[in-house]
Amino acid sequence: MNLSRIIERWAGHLPDKVALHFHGAAYSYLELWKRIDAATQSLQVGKGERIAWLGYNHPDMLVLLFAAARRGAILVPLNWRLTAAEHKRILADCTPKLIFSDGDFADAAAKLGVPQGNLKEQNTDPLRGEDADDVLIVYTSGTTGIPKGAVLTQSALLWNGFNSIHAHDLSQSDHVLSPLPMSIHAHDLSQSDHVLSPLPMFHVGGLNNQTLPALVAGATVTLHKRFEAGAWLADVAKRRPTISLLVPATMAAVINHSDWKGADLSSLKLLNTGSMVVPDSLIRAFHERGVPVGQIYGCTETAPIAVVLLKEDALRKVGSTGKPAPHCDVKLVEGEIWVRGPAVMRGYWPDYSGLTEDGWFRTGDLARIDEEGFYWIVGRSKEVIISGGENIHPAELENVLADCPGIVEAAVVGVEDPKWGEAACACVVSKLTEEEVLKLFEGKLARYKHPRRVVFVDALPRNAMGKVLKPELRRLAARR
């Protein structure tokens, strides 16, 4: 089945139901389908050709995705945080035929050397999109070199949607405000749900965690142009979403906002989050307000939903990422998470590399499984610190640091040590002393895991996606 058929079917069954709400404008499923159909008839691309999108979250991006699916073409959403030089490297890799943009990025898009797309002419070529076709290339936020483009098929987005429906307890009565990536659960995502979506849709988190799955389920999506803590709190109270998705940084922004204490969060049956490390303090802050916090584990290459913590387990398994989603296989190989299933990417553009011969994607993330089968992320395989023959996972130390209100942000890296071979070094943004930072670990982690050094910085170096650049931190720590 073509991906766009889900909108066509809901337009037939629920023509007047609101599919999208965006900055004061509401689009019913029928209106959304008409826009998709009109865009399809005008989109000047053929099967397998690429089109790029540069802009904030906007209904037009979703319209282009579904129109591309009907044509058998591929959408490449660009990270608007990147520089023009970075955009040009990505465009040179995927060679799109056209680029589309919103008003905020029209000038920037015009300077990238790709013909501007328009939807004014008629394309008389037959529609040839099928569920096995590639439909999305999402570029990963690699810390070095050119990011890799993960290729996802129409079928992969549908299967990921089914995993999300399971994870979020989404239903037809709910409304999701989606600012970030999406995923949660209680029973099933359905027409009764309303998703608030504020996270950027150039990433699978904002697009595939909740936004697309909500449309698959026939639910309502309130889409934010970009994340703003005050706007998120205001729409939770005003529009009454049942589900939303926030990452740790945006959770912290919401909790620290002046409107947090008096905010009405009663409509939320679940807030989902996801990251390598989600500080317990952030989760418990929402729990104290009566909002269960689920978790989703995955990555760009897995579409992303692979492991989910359901609503039923949110309170008793704080910090766990949950159990494997129903439509994928997950296993640990020497502690590393491997994922296989219909939602996993075909491979990296353009040669479809990146999977084992039997279809497994090696995530590079390390985890443990407890006695009940719940997964707990402990770090990245490339970041493990081997000190005196013992393995130290930076994520454990970073979780301790994240729970300290006197620390603005922190990361842990390994540095050479003449006695132990390697030792943990805490890089922090804080006014605390080194002694005060080191005392945080007393009684919480085994002595061998404690940092041997503390390096104070003005800010952690990050890439355009907000990920900490640990190689740079290691170089900084070595110099000091």
Long-range contacts (C-beta under 8 A, 24 or more apart in sequence): 1-131, 1-158, 2-69, 2-70, 2-129, 2-130, 2-131, 2-154, 3-65, 3-66, 3-69, 3-129, 3-131, 3-135, 3-154, 3-157, 3-158, 4-36, 4-40, 4-66, 4-67, 4-69, 4-70, 4-129, 6-158, 6-215, 6-216, 7-32, 7-33, 7-36, 7-66, 7-215, 8-33, 10-215, 10-218, 13-218, 14-172, 14-191, 14-218, 17-191, 17-218, 17-220, 18-220, 19-215, 19-220, 19-221, 20-59, 20-62, 20-220, 20-221, 20-222, 20-223, 21-175, 21-220, 21-221, 21-222, 21-223, 21-239, 22-58, 22-59, 22-222, 22-223, 22-225, 23-225, 27-59, 29-218, 32-59, 32-62, 32-63, 35-59, 35-63, 36-63, 36-66, 36-67, 36-70, 38-119, 39-63, 39-64, 39-66, 39-67, 39-119, 40-66, 40-67, 40-70, 40-71, 40-127, 41-122, 41-123, 42-118, 42-119, 42-120, 42-121, 42-122, 42-123, 43-67, 43-68, 43-71, 43-73, 43-117, 43-119, 43-123, 44-97, 44-98, 44-117, 44-121, 44-123, 45-71, 45-73, 45-97, 45-98, 45-123, 46-71, 46-72, 46-73, 46-125, 46-128, 47-71, 47-72, 47-73, 47-128, 47-129, 47-133, 48-72, 48-73, 48-74, 48-133, 48-134, 49-73, 49-74, 49-96, 49-97, 50-74, 50-75, 50-76, 50-94, 50-95, 50-96, 50-97, 50-137, 51-75, 51-76, 51-96, 51-97, 51-98, 51-99, 51-100, 51-117, 52-76, 52-77, 52-78, 52-91, 52-94, 52-96, 52-98, 52-99, 52-100, 52-114, 53-77, 53-78, 53-99, 53-100, 53-101, 53-202, 54-78, 54-80, 54-87, 54-99, 54-100, 54-101, 54-102, 54-105, 54-108, 54-109, 54-112, 55-80, 55-100, 55-101, 55-102, 55-104, 55-105, 56-80, 56-102, 56-104, 56-105, 56-200, 56-225, 56-226, 57-179, 57-197, 57-198, 57-200, 57-201, 57-206, 57-223, 57-224, 57-225, 57-226, 58-102, 58-223, 58-225, 59-223, 60-100, 60-102, 61-201, 62-201, 62-211, 62-215, 64-100, 65-135, 65-136, 68-129, 68-135, 69-129, 69-133, 69-135, 69-154, 70-127, 70-129, 71-123, 71-125, 71-127, 71-128, 71-129, 72-127, 72-128, 72-129, 72-130, 72-133, 73-129, 73-135, 74-134, 74-135, 74-136, 74-137, 74-151, 75-135, 75-136, 75-137, 76-136, 76-137, 76-138, 76-139, 76-149, 77-136, 77-138, 77-201, 77-202, 77-207, 78-139, 78-202, 79-139, 79-141, 79-200, 79-202, 79-203, 79-464, 79-465, 80-105, 80-200, 80-202, 81-464, 81-465, 82-464, 84-108, 84-111, 84-112, 86-464, 87-112, 88-112, 88-113, 89-146, 90-139, 90-146, 90-147, 90-149, 93-146, 93-149, 93-349, 93-350, 94-137, 94-149, 94-349, 94-350, 129-154, 130-154, 131-155, 131-158, 134-346, 137-349, 138-202, 138-203, 138-204, 138-300, 140-299, 140-300, 140-301, 141-463, 141-464, 141-465, 141-467, 142-463, 143-463, 143-467, 143-469, 143-470, 143-471, 144-471, 148-348, 148-349, 148-354, 149-348, 149-349, 150-300, 150-301, 150-345, 150-348, 150-349, 150-354, 151-345, 151-346, 151-347, 151-348, 151-349, 151-352, 152-204, 152-303, 152-343, 152-345, 152-346, 153-346, 155-342, 156-303, 156-342, 156-343, 156-344, 156-345, 156-346, 157-208, 157-212, 157-303, 157-343, 158-216, 159-303, 159-327, 159-341, 159-342, 159-343, 160-208, 160-212, 160-213, 160-303, 160-304, 160-305, 160-343, 161-208, 161-212, 161-213, 161-216, 161-217, 162-213, 162-216, 162-326, 162-327, 163-305, 163-306, 163-308, 163-325, 163-326, 163-327, 163-328, 163-343, 164-189, 164-208, 164-209, 164-210, 164-212, 164-213, 164-216, 164-305, 165-189, 165-190, 165-213, 165-216, 165-217, 166-308, 166-325, 166-326, 167-272, 167-294, 167-296, 167-305, 167-308, 167-310, 167-325, 168-193, 168-195, 168-210, 168-213, 168-243, 168-270, 168-272, 168-294, 169-193, 169-243, 169-269, 169-270, 169-310, 169-311, 170-195, 170-210, 170-213, 170-214, 170-217, 170-219, 170-242, 170-243, 171-217, 171-219, 171-242, 172-217, 172-218, 172-219, 173-242, 174-214, 174-219, 174-220, 174-241, 174-242, 174-243, 174-269, 175-219, 175-220, 175-221, 175-222, 175-239, 175-240, 175-241, 175-242, 176-210, 176-211, 176-214, 176-219, 176-220, 176-221, 176-222, 176-241, 176-242, 176-243, 176-244, 177-221, 177-222, 177-223, 177-224, 177-232, 177-235, 177-236, 177-239, 177-241, 177-244, 178-206, 178-209, 178-210, 178-211, 178-214, 178-221, 178-222, 178-223, 178-224, 178-244, 178-245, 179-206, 179-224, 179-226, 179-227, 179-232, 179-244, 179-245, 179-246, 179-250, 180-205, 180-206, 180-209, 180-227, 180-244, 180-245, 180-246, 180-247, 180-250, 181-205, 181-206, 181-207, 181-208, 181-209, 181-210, 181-245, 181-247, 181-274, 181-296, 181-304, 182-206, 182-208, 182-209, 182-210, 182-211, 182-212, 182-213, 182-214, 182-243, 182-245, 182-272, 183-209, 183-210, 183-213, 183-245, 183-272, 183-274, 183-294, 183-296, 183-305, 183-308, 184-210, 184-243, 184-245, 184-270, 184-271, 184-272, 184-294, 184-296, 184-311, 185-270, 185-294, 185-308, 185-310, 185-311, 185-312, 186-269, 186-270, 186-310, 186-311, 186-312, 188-217, 189-213, 189-214, 189-217, 189-219, 189-243, 190-217, 190-218, 190-219, 191-217, 191-218, 191-219, 192-219, 192-242, 193-217, 193-219, 193-220, 193-242, 193-243, 194-219, 194-220, 194-221, 194-222, 194-239, 194-240, 194-241, 194-242, 194-243, 194-267, 195-219, 195-220, 195-221, 195-222, 195-241, 195-242, 195-243, 195-244, 196-222, 196-224, 196-232, 196-235, 196-236, 196-239, 196-241, 196-243, 196-244, 197-221, 197-222, 197-223, 197-224, 197-244, 197-245, 198-224, 198-226, 198-227, 198-228, 198-231, 198-232, 198-244, 198-245, 198-246, 198-250, 199-227, 199-245, 199-246, 199-247, 199-250, 200-226, 200-227, 203-300, 203-465, 204-298, 204-299, 204-300, 204-303, 204-304, 205-245, 205-247, 205-274, 205-304, 206-245, 208-303, 208-304, 208-305, 209-245, 209-272, 209-274, 209-296, 209-304, 209-305, 210-243, 210-244, 210-245, 210-272, 214-243, 227-253, 229-253, 229-254, 229-256, 229-257, 230-257, 230-259, 233-257, 233-259, 233-260, 233-263, 234-259, 236-263, 236-264, 236-265, 236-267, 236-268, 237-263, 237-264, 237-265, 240-267, 241-267, 241-268, 242-267, 242-268, 242-269, 242-270, 243-268, 243-269, 243-270, 243-271, 243-272, 244-268, 244-271, 244-272, 245-271, 245-272, 245-273, 245-274, 246-271, 246-272, 246-273, 247-273, 247-274, 247-275, 248-273, 248-275, 248-277, 248-278, 248-279, 248-282, 248-402, 249-466, 251-278, 251-282, 251-285, 251-286, 252-282, 255-282, 255-285, 255-286, 265-289, 265-290, 265-291, 266-290, 269-311, 270-294, 270-311, 270-314, 272-296, 274-298, 274-304, 274-321, 276-365, 276-377, 276-379, 276-380, 276-395, 277-377, 277-395, 277-398, 277-399, 277-402, 278-319, 279-399, 279-402, 279-403, 280-318, 280-319, 280-399, 280-403, 281-402, 281-403, 282-402, 283-318, 283-319, 284-318, 287-314, 287-315, 287-318, 293-318, 294-322, 295-320, 295-321, 295-322, 296-321, 296-322, 297-321, 297-322, 297-337, 297-365, 297-375, 297-377, 298-339, 299-363, 299-365, 300-345, 301-344, 301-345, 301-354, 301-361, 301-363, 302-328, 302-339, 302-341, 302-343, 302-344, 302-345, 302-361, 302-363, 303-343, 303-344, 303-345, 305-343, 306-330, 306-337, 306-339, 306-341, 307-337, 307-375, 309-374, 313-374, 317-374, 319-376, 319-399, 320-370, 320-374, 320-375, 320-376, 321-367, 321-374, 321-375, 321-376, 321-377, 322-374, 322-375, 323-373, 323-374, 323-375, 324-375, 330-375, 332-367, 332-368, 332-369, 333-362, 335-366, 335-367, 335-368, 335-378, 335-381, 336-362, 336-363, 336-364, 336-365, 336-366, 336-381, 337-363, 337-365, 337-366, 337-367, 337-375, 338-362, 338-363, 339-363, 366-393, 383-413, 383-414, 383-470, 385-412, 385-413, 385-414, 385-422, 385-423, 385-424, 386-414, 386-421, 386-422, 387-414, 387-417, 387-420, 387-421, 387-422, 387-423, 387-424, 387-448, 388-419, 388-420, 388-421, 388-448, 390-448, 390-449, 392-424, 392-448, 392-449, 394-424, 396-445, 396-449, 397-424, 397-426, 397-441, 397-445, 397-449, 397-450, 397-451, 400-440, 400-441, 400-444, 400-445, 401-426, 401-428, 401-437, 401-440, 404-430, 404-432, 404-440, 406-430, 406-431, 406-432, 406-436, 407-432, 407-437, 409-459, 409-460, 410-460, 411-460, 411-468, 411-470, 411-473, 412-451, 413-470, 413-473, 413-474, 413-477, 414-474, 415-453, 415-474, 415-477, 415-478, 416-478, 417-452, 420-452, 423-451, 423-452, 423-453, 424-449, 424-450, 424-451, 424-452, 424-453, 425-451, 425-452, 425-453, 425-454, 425-455, 425-477, 426-451, 426-453, 426-454, 426-455, 427-454, 427-455, 427-456, 427-457, 427-460, 427-473, 427-476, 427-477, 428-454, 428-455, 428-456, 428-457, 429-456, 429-457, 429-458, 429-459, 429-460, 430-456, 453-477, 455-480
